[in-house]
């Protein structure tokens, strides 16, 4: 018991800092414009948030090809697993996004957040759910939908 009393003065400020950081993180997440004003889709493995990018015109001018692009963010929390598992999930989500990238509308902020069930799934499952999410959010461009119909 005396050992705890000796380190208690160090633990109390550390706990206060941790609670402050947690509060700041929650505030940031709850007030971020993509989560607050964007459209969302929550599936079994991923959650997708989409918002029109107000900086898209400026970014298109800076782009050498002068095209609008989507800005994509991936979020994988520590609850999913260790660093190896989180990196695997991010890699799988990127691969799934790349399969749908060509057919998406441009000029959007897209945040893809992994859920805990994504850690044990294969890339085809994640890609299928991303397709469902983009369909539900009306993110597929009309030309891409016409091309898919003519190929079938």
Secondary structure, DSSP 4 states (H G I P E B T S, - for coil): -HHHHHHHHHHHHHHHHHHHHHHHHHHHHHH-HHHHHSEEEE-SSEEEEEEE-TTHHHHHHHSTT-----EEEEE--TTS-SHHHHHHHHHHHHHHHHHHGGGB-SSEEEEEEE-GGGGG--HHHHHHHHHHHHHHTT-B-HHHHHHHHHH-
